[in-house]
Amino acid sequence: MKIIVAFLLFTCISFAQNDYISVDDPVYNFLERMEVLHIIHGYNSFELPKSRKDIAKYLKQVIASESKLDVTDSKILQDLEVQFEFELYGTLQNSQAIIGHGNYDLFSQNDKYFLAYTDSNKTDIFINLLGEGEGLFLNDFQNHNNLSASLGVIGGEISGSFLNHFGFFLSGTDGNVFGNKLVADSLREDIRQNYKFNERPTAAFFDQTLGYLTADFDMLRIKFGQDKLRIGYGPMKSIIDDNSPPFTYLGFDISYSFFTFSYFHGQLLGNETLTNDSVAGSTYNVEQKYIGYHRIGFDLSDVLNVGAGEMIIYGDRGIDLSYVNPFAFYKSVSTADQDRDNSFLFFDVNDRSIKGMKIYSTLLIDDMDFSKLGTGWYGNQTLFDFGIFSSNLYNILPADVTIEYTRVDPYVHTNRRNNNNFTNFGYDMGSGLQPNSELFLGEINYRFNYRTNLDVSFKYILHGANPVLTDGTIINVGGDESLGHRSFDALGARILAGDLEYSRITTASLTYEPVKQYIFSLKLVYLNESLENSVFENQLQTFINLSVKL
């Protein structure tokens, strides 16, 4: 019987869809736990998202070792077998659609689609309707204000594949804010970044769209379009996180045995200026800027991954073919191009030698002069993070624990050319930490059951902000990503110099999925920020959300 099951698992790959699973999907938490428990091999969470085909490959490993799972994870695996049934088995027995397949029941525990279509010509199309409702509450203890807003979102998504190798994904949502607009702008980053929402003071409408094309040739996968990215280990991604608006990119990755190579080149939004015209009125002009990324990774063993990569940010001109070339050293190319751009070099390691635990670290070098190490020179700019993810209590308690430390030197991510800083439309593209900062993080993820999850975290952040004098003069200590080193600034840069800011952020998030694809979540964020010994922000943020996928 085991031989028959294994045959079915490993011969149904031709049925796999070729789209990618959103970076927010809980399947990644499950796979990370399976990784540290040594149940799956070859998985690395450094770059997200991953394709449905890849995720199905790891789920097959889990299915083969299901006896090693606790009761909760066994039930989670059953849910994932439903979610990825088409990739795992080439069937839709546990799915239903209003159009095309099965008897539709809004409250069934099966996967639900508005339309599900497959045929023998290796073509499949899946369409879902999306809905979301959320209540936002802001208790500002400092100013004795209690404010609230609500929002409603509707939309849809379509994905599919054809000829086994090609796929596509498109999603679009429209939403409206009711109540206090400033609350939504403050608490929802995606709304704050939305052009429509900020076009007029009275505007309450916002929208979002993502979409891409893919081509999968086993060892080589190509992707073109707009999608969320997360690059780095731990809860706060040190290389690229999704704090900034999604951007369009062309990328590919190559995987062969113990070796991986990944690359993308994307378009960002740079500096924004306002132009006044007596005829056309006020118009905003946004400069273009671009990002290049590549990384090479090696699996030195089943429990040790290492990688090295580069990034480049450049603007003030069109696409530079020197950086479109995936196989070039960006730092050397930047120097040959007259040092006009902002380059980064990084190294990462992921060690799982101790079963139930992984130790990870990333070192990013923005700039470095080894002859000036230890001198405090502003140009030696590094970002370092170190973390531990543990499931050592797996057989006793259904909980995962993460602790993490991050240090961001002064002037990291900045550039003397302002349009070359590490931002997209003015929003940080990394973990959200400003340069000249330190972060201490602790997080516990507890699984009450396979559909109920509690995540509690505490962040303690120290930041050396640039002092501002009474006449508006800025003393630059390297604490602002949008302000690079100026010719008249001090040559020394000491970590946490300037106006020392303290942030203490406690977050508790509960998610519950009573019916498959109906997700209820409650999130509380207590934020306390102070400058030296004076509190300047003290608030409780509450998010009550219901999202539905039909």
Secondary structure, DSSP 8 states (H G I E B T S, - for coil): -HHHHHHHHHH-GGG----B--TT-THHHHHHHHHHTTSS-S--TTEE--BHHHHHHHHHHHHHTGGGS-HHHHHHHHHHHHHTHHHHHS--TTEEEEESSS---TT-SSEEEEEEEEETTTEEEEEEEEEEEEEEEEEETTTTEEEEEEEEEEEEEEEEEETTTEEEEEEEEEEEEEE-HHHHHHH-HHHHT-HHHHHSTT--EEEEEEEEEEEEETTEEEEEEEE--EESSSSS-SSB-SSS--EEEEEEEEEETTEEEEEEEEEEEEEEEEEEETTTEEEEEEEEEEEEEEEEEEEEETTEEEEEEEEEEEESSS--HHHH-SSS-HHHHHHHTTS-SEEEEEEEEEE--STTEEEEEEEEEEE--GGGTTTTBTT-EEEEEEEEEE-TTTTT-SEEEEEEEEEE-TTTT--SSGGGSSEETTEESSSS--SSEEEEEEEEEEEEETTEEEEEEEEEEEEEE--B-TTS-B--SS--TT----TTS-SB--TT-SEEEEEEEEEEEEEEEEETTEEEEEEEEEEEEEETTEEEEEEEEEEEEEEEE-
